[in-house]
Amino acid sequence: MSKKSNIKITVLFVLSVSLFVAAMITYILTLFYRHVCFRILGGFCDSMIENNPDSRQAVLELLKTQDFRMTDKNILSNFGYYPSNLGITDTTALWIAIVGFLAGSMLFLFSFWYWHRKLDARIQALTGYLEKINTGVQGLVFESSDDEFSKLQDEIYKTVTELYQTREEALTARNNFAENLSNIAHQLKTPITSISLTVQMAKEHLDDIRTEETPQGHTSMACKMYANIKDIQRQINRLMHLEEALLLLSRIDAGTLALDRKPTDVFTILSLASDNLYELFMQKGVLIEVPEMGEMNINVDLNWTMEAVMNLMKNCMEATGTGTAVHCSYEKNPLYVQIRIWDEGEGFAKEDLPHLFERFYRGENAKHTGIGIGLSLSKAIIEMQNGIIRAFNLPNGGACFEVRFYIS
């Protein structure tokens, strides 16, 4: 038998019991009313005979005939007497009415409580099902039922099933994408290595030509070829960097990037990042300021977080001019640790702000040396460690990156 049928039977049973109790109370009140009327009549006759003994026979004959009439006009009212003046003090009827009211109220409350309990149980079951789904429990099957929530339950089950299918399709697509990136990166490795070796051999050959005594024209041509080879080497370095970035992106997309998260001081991360970029900053003529602002630990992987911070620092360095500085600051509150890195340049272009962290996106003012992956990698690494990042322009000029690592 379905749950809906059980609920209906229960409600009908409660109503039947309520009607039976109401009928019993009505019958008891009727008997009591007859008993009260009998006692009142007996008391009246007794008082009448006691005050007028000669009326005894007339009273007895009147009782035998049972010729009692109910009229609209009552002789007692002509003398100023009403039911409230008769002094009837028997409160049994009142107590029976109170008990009947309480019994009916209890039955009503019981039926309401039972009905509410059934509804609450169904709601709790639906809520618990959704909570398990949200926590990643798979393969849950909802027990079929037939009640007011049946349609809602069916729709929830259909929606969850479709979400599972969509999730599986998305994971498959992401894994395929990550695999394709990895394959591309590995395919690039072989020709890059071959070209690099060829360039290295040509460079050594040109070095020999430049050191030997050769005609002036040959030496000049060798110098030009040497310059071209250096340019080729720079392009090879860019390709090697792209290959490493593609491999890293594939690991992030596939969820295989291992992070050794430990409590790490923010000042340590910023100091190590700035030290690794020291020579690059010196070549550009840009200072980097990392103030000591007290110990603040965040639960991150030191090496990968430092890599993300270095990308932000390099971006600020490239956007500012010689003789300026890149600044860092950090602070902590009960919710998160915040790190800011900003420069003294012109700031981000308005049209670039929504796309800064997109892969391979390069703004109009971007340097030709970049490939547009650094910021997207930084964003991915930070978000994998319970953090967020945003970019904006400062009111007084300059681009600013703001990173927040939430305290878990």
C-alpha positions in Angstrom: 0.0 0.0 0.0 1.4 3.5 -0.9 2.3 6.1 1.6 -0.4 8.4 0.2 -3.1 5.7 0.9 -1.7 5.2 4.4 -2.0 9.0 5.1 -5.6 9.1 3.8 -6.6 6.1 5.9 -5.0 7.7 9.0 -6.8 11.0 8.4 -10.1 9.1 7.9 -9.5 7.2 11.1 -8.8 10.4 13.1 -12.0 12.0 11.7 -14.0 8.9 12.5 -12.8 8.9 16.1 -13.5 12.6 16.3 -17.1 12.1 15.1 -17.6 9.2 17.5 -16.3 11.2 20.5 -18.6 14.2 19.5 -21.6 11.8 19.2 -20.8 10.3 22.7 -20.4 13.8 24.2 -23.8 14.9 22.7 -25.5 11.8 24.1 -24.1 12.3 27.5 -25.1 16.0 27.5 -28.6 14.9 26.5 -28.9 12.4 29.4 -27.5 15.0 31.8 -30.0 17.6 30.5 -32.9 15.2 31.2 -31.5 14.4 34.6 -31.2 18.2 35.5 -34.8 18.9 34.3 -36.0 15.9 36.4 -34.3 17.2 39.5 -35.5 20.7 39.0 -39.1 19.5 38.5 -38.8 17.3 41.6 -37.5 20.1 43.7 -40.3 22.4 42.5 -43.0 19.9 43.4 -41.5 19.2 46.7 -41.3 22.9 47.6 -44.9 23.4 46.4 -46.3 20.5 48.5 -44.3 21.6 51.5 -45.7 25.2 51.4 -49.2 24.0 50.5 -50.0 20.5 51.7 -53.5 20.6 50.1 -52.0 20.7 46.6 -50.3 17.3 47.0 -53.1 15.4 45.2 -53.3 17.9 42.4 -49.6 17.7 41.8 -49.6 13.9 41.7 -52.5 13.9 39.3 -50.7 16.4 37.0 -47.5 14.3 37.1 -49.5 11.2 36.1 -51.0 13.0 33.1 -47.5 14.3 32.0 -49.4 17.2 30.4 -46.4 19.6 30.2 -46.4 22.3 27.6 -43.7 24.5 26.2 -44.9 28.0 25.4 -43.3 31.1 24.0 -44.4 33.0 27.1 -43.3 31.7 30.5 -45.3 32.7 33.6 -42.0 33.0 35.5 -40.9 35.8 33.3 -44.1 37.7 34.1 -42.9 37.8 37.7 -39.4 38.9 36.8 -37.6 35.5 37.0 -35.2 34.3 34.4 -33.0 31.2 34.1 -30.1 33.0 35.6 -32.2 33.9 38.7 -33.1 30.3 39.6 -29.8 29.7 41.4 -28.9 26.5 39.6 -25.2 25.8 40.7 -24.6 22.4 39.2 -21.5 22.7 37.0 -21.4 19.2 35.7 -22.6 20.3 32.3 -19.9 22.9 32.1 -17.2 20.4 33.0 -18.6 17.9 30.4 -18.5 20.7 27.8 -14.9 21.6 28.8 -13.8 17.9 28.6 -15.5 17.6 25.2 -13.8 20.7 24.0 -10.4 19.5 25.2 -10.9 16.1 23.7 -11.8 17.6 20.4 -8.9 19.9 20.6 -6.5 17.1 21.4 -7.7 15.1 18.5 -7.4 18.1 16.2 -3.9 18.8 17.4 -2.9 15.2 17.1 -4.1 15.0 13.6 -2.4 18.3 12.7 0.8 17.1 14.4 0.7 13.8 12.6 0.1 15.4 9.3 2.9 18.0 9.9 5.3 15.2 10.9 4.6 13.3 7.7 5.3 16.5 5.6 8.4 17.3 7.6 9.7 13.8 7.1 9.2 14.1 3.4 10.9 17.5 3.3 13.8 16.2 5.3 14.2 13.2 3.0 14.3 15.5 0.0 16.7 17.9 1.7 19.0 15.0 2.8 19.0 13.6 -0.7 20.1 17.0 -2.1 22.8 17.4 0.6 24.3 14.0 -0.3 24.3 15.0 -3.9 26.1 18.3 -3.1 28.8 16.4 -1.1 29.6 14.3 -4.1 27.8 11.0 -3.2 26.9 9.3 -6.4 24.6 6.5 -7.3 21.8 7.5 -4.9 18.4 6.2 -5.8 15.3 7.8 -4.4 12.7 5.4 -2.9 9.5 5.7 -4.9 6.4 7.1 -3.2 3.0 8.4 -4.0 2.1 11.5 -2.2 1.9 15.3 -2.6 5.7 15.5 -3.1 5.8 12.8 -5.8 6.0 15.1 -8.7 8.6 17.3 -7.0 10.6 14.2 -6.2 10.5 13.0 -9.8 11.6 16.4 -11.1 14.5 16.5 -8.6 15.6 13.0 -9.6 15.5 13.9 -13.3 17.4 17.1 -12.7 20.1 15.3 -10.7 20.4 12.6 -13.3 20.9 15.2 -16.1 23.4 17.1 -13.9 25.4 13.9 -13.5 25.4 13.3 -17.2 26.4 16.9 -17.9 29.2 16.6 -15.3 30.5 13.4 -16.8 30.5 15.0 -20.2 32.3 18.1 -19.0 34.9 16.0 -17.2 35.5 13.9 -20.3 35.8 17.0 -22.4 38.2 18.6 -19.9 40.3 15.4 -19.7 40.4 15.2 -23.5 41.5 18.8 -23.7 44.2 18.3 -21.1 45.4 15.2 -23.0 45.5 17.1 -26.2 47.5 19.9 -24.6 49.9 17.3 -23.2 50.3 15.6 -26.6 50.9 19.0 -28.3 53.6 19.9 -25.8 55.3 16.5 -26.2 55.1 16.8 -30.0 56.8 20.2 -29.7 59.6 18.8 -27.6 61.3 16.8 -30.4 61.5 19.5 -33.1 62.5 22.1 -30.6 65.3 19.9 -29.3 66.5 19.2 -32.8 66.4 22.8 -33.8 68.2 23.8 -30.6 71.0 21.4 -31.3 71.3 22.5 -34.9 71.5 26.2 -33.8 74.1 25.3 -31.2 76.2 23.6 -33.8 75.9 26.5 -36.2 76.8 28.9 -33.4 79.9 27.0 -32.6 80.9 26.8 -36.3 80.4 30.6 -36.6 82.5 31.1 -33.4 85.3 29.2 -35.1 84.9 31.3 -38.3 85.1 34.5 -36.3 88.2 33.5 -34.5 90.0 32.4 -37.7 91.7 34.7 -40.1 89.1 35.1 -42.9 88.4 37.8 -45.4 86.6 40.9 -44.1 83.5 40.1 -46.1 83.3 36.6 -44.7 83.7 37.9 -41.2 80.9 40.5 -41.7 78.6 37.8 -43.1 79.4 35.6 -40.1 78.5 38.3 -37.7 75.1 38.8 -39.4 74.5 35.1 -39.3 75.5 35.0 -35.7 72.9 37.8 -34.9 70.2 35.8 -36.8 71.1 32.7 -34.8 70.8 34.6 -31.5 67.3 35.7 -32.6 66.5 32.1 -33.5 67.7 31.0 -30.1 65.4 33.5 -28.4 62.4 32.1 -30.4 63.4 28.6 -29.4 63.5 29.7 -25.8 59.9 31.1 -26.2 58.8 27.7 -27.7 60.4 25.9 -24.8 58.6 28.1 -22.4 55.4 27.5 -24.3 55.9 23.8 -24.1 56.5 23.9 -20.4 53.4 26.0 -20.0 51.2 23.7 -22.0 52.4 20.7 -20.0 51.6 22.6 -16.8 48.1 23.6 -18.2 47.4 20.0 -19.0 48.3 18.9 -15.5 46.1 21.6 -14.0 43.1 20.7 -16.3 43.5 17.0 -15.6 43.7 17.6 -11.8 47.1 15.9 -11.5 49.1 18.9 -10.4 50.4 17.8 -6.9 50.4 20.6 -4.4 52.3 20.2 -1.1 50.3 22.6 1.0 51.9 23.7 4.3 51.7 26.8 6.5 54.0 29.2 4.8 54.9 32.8 5.8 53.7 35.4 3.2 56.9 37.5 3.6 59.0 34.4 2.7 57.0 33.8 -0.5 57.3 37.4 -1.6 61.0 37.6 -0.7 61.9 34.4 -2.6 59.9 35.6 -5.6 61.6 39.0 -5.7 65.1 37.4 -5.3 64.5 35.1 -8.3 63.5 38.2 -10.4 66.3 40.4 -9.1 68.5 40.4 -12.2 65.5 40.9 -14.5 64.4 43.9 -12.4 67.9 45.3 -12.4 68.1 45.0 -16.2 64.9 46.9 -16.5 65.9 49.5 -13.9 62.9 48.8 -11.7 62.9 48.4 -8.0 60.8 46.0 -6.0 59.7 46.7 -2.5 58.7 43.9 -0.1 58.1 45.3 3.4 58.3 43.3 6.6 54.7 43.4 8.0 54.8 40.6 10.6 54.4 36.9 10.4 51.3 35.8 8.4 51.0 32.1 7.4 48.9 30.7 4.6 48.3 27.1 3.8 49.9 26.8 0.3 52.5 25.1 -1.8 55.6 27.3 -1.5 57.1 26.6 -4.9 54.0 26.9 -7.0 52.7 29.9 -5.0 56.0 31.6 -5.5 55.7 30.9 -9.3 52.3 32.5 -9.3 53.6 35.6 -7.5 56.6 35.9 -9.8 54.2 36.1 -12.8 52.3 38.9 -11.1 55.5 40.8 -10.3 56.9 40.3 -13.9 53.6 41.6 -15.3 53.9 44.8 -13.1 57.5 45.2 -14.0 56.8 45.1 -17.8 54.0 47.6 -17.4 56.1 50.3 -15.6 59.0 52.4 -16.7 62.7 52.6 -15.8 63.3 54.3 -12.4 60.0 53.3 -11.0 59.1 50.5 -8.5 56.8 47.6 -7.9 55.3 47.5 -4.5 54.0 44.7 -2.3 51.9 44.6 0.8 49.9 42.1 2.8 47.5 42.0 5.7 45.3 39.5 7.6 41.7 39.4 9.0 39.6 36.6 10.5 38.5 35.5 7.0 41.5 35.7 4.7 45.1 36.8 4.1 45.3 39.5 1.4 48.4 40.2 -0.8 48.6 43.2 -3.1 51.2 43.8 -5.8 51.1 47.0 -7.8 53.2 49.2 -10.1 53.6 52.9 -10.9 52.7 52.6 -14.6 49.6 53.7 -16.5 47.4 50.8 -15.4 45.5 48.3 -17.3 43.6 49.3 -20.5 39.9 49.3 -19.8 39.1 46.8 -22.6 41.8 44.4 -21.2 40.5 44.2 -17.6 37.8 41.5 -18.3 40.2 39.3 -20.2 43.4 39.5 -18.2 43.3 36.0 -16.8 42.2 34.3 -20.0 44.6 31.9 -21.6 46.7 33.2 -24.5 45.1 36.6 -24.2 47.5 39.5 -24.9 46.4 43.1 -24.7 47.2 45.7 -27.3 50.0 47.2 -25.2 51.5 43.8 -24.2 55.1 43.1 -24.9 56.0 40.8 -27.8 58.0 38.6 -25.5 55.0 37.1 -23.7 52.7 34.3 -24.8 49.7 35.2 -22.6 49.8 32.3 -20.2 51.4 33.6 -17.1 48.4 35.3 -15.5 46.0 32.4 -16.3 48.5 30.0 -14.6 48.7 32.3 -11.6 45.0 32.4 -11.3 44.7 28.6 -11.6 47.4 28.0 -9.0 45.8 30.4 -6.5 42.3 29.1 -6.9 43.5 25.5 -6.4 44.6 26.6 -2.9 41.4 28.2 -1.7 42.2 31.6 -3.0 40.9 34.2 -5.5 42.6 36.9 -7.5 41.5 40.1 -9.2 43.1 43.0 -11.1 42.1 46.6 -11.1 43.6 50.1 -11.6 44.5 52.3 -8.6 42.8 55.7 -8.2 46.2 57.5 -8.5 47.4 55.4 -11.4 49.1 52.0 -11.6 47.9 48.4 -12.1 47.2 46.3 -9.0 46.8 42.6 -8.4 44.9 41.6 -5.3 45.2 38.0 -4.0 43.1 36.6 -1.1 43.8 33.2 0.5 40.8 32.2 2.7 41.4 30.7 6.1 39.9 27.3 6.2 
